[in-house]
Amino acid sequence: MKLRNLIPTIAVTAVFTIVSGSVSAQPDSIERQEVQFARGAVGTIIPGRIVGRQTIDYIVRASAGQRISAKLTSGSSAVYFNLLPPTGATALYVGDGFPANDYVGRLPVTGAYRLRVYLNRAAARRGERADYSLALRIDPARPGAQTNAAERSCLAEVGKRTGTRGTSVIASRREGPRTIVDVGVRGAIAPWRCTVGPGGRVIDVMFMGDEGAL
């Protein structure tokens, strides 16, 4: 069953819109749907069904610094989603990690992000099907805003180590009880990365480029 038949545009225009002509069966077997929020909305819940080796990309456009929240729920434990950046194949989040199918983070660049829904390999081979709902929210960017204690702690620690106040959060994401924060430093060729525990306690800090460039 094609997903386009499961989510008629007319039935969901109050919540989100699937852009006409954006759903297509590609040679790589990935179906693509571009999601646009209703006027004034910052989020939506997308219902769907996936079968066998089917893969579905929900494409949402966002700006650098915006905060995205995505959570997939299903009666099946075999369905996951990944979050992929506008360019490159390295996922910002892989849904079969921890916490499973629940991501909150700040987006590093402006562009079209892909939320890729799929079944795990064993379930796909068996031709299983799964109904799911994908809750998606993108909050407006707030330049210079520090949204949580983890980001504030990382900014302070990186500022102390580099001796500069010219720092800014590039991206942040949750990994279980910890938060991974990437911070840019003015004039640096690569970001710094902090691992921050509960209460804003910095566990680890590292420069992501060649240490000889520090």
Salt bridges, closest charged atoms under 4 A:
ASP28 OD2 - ARG32 NH2 3.51
GLU34 OE2 - ARG61 NE 2.91
ASP57 OD1 - ARG116 NE 2.70
ASP102 OD2 - LYS71 NZ 3.76
ASP102 OD2 - ARG174 NH2 3.18
GLU128 OE2 - ARG126 NH2 2.76
ASP131 OD1 - ARG49 NE 2.58
ASP139 OD1 - ARG137 NE 2.70
GLU151 OE1 - ARG106 NH2 2.78
GLU157 OE1 - LYS160 NZ 3.49
GLU157 OE2 - ARG161 NE 2.99
GLU175 OE2 - ARG173 NE 3.23
ASP182 OD1 - ARG193 NE 2.63
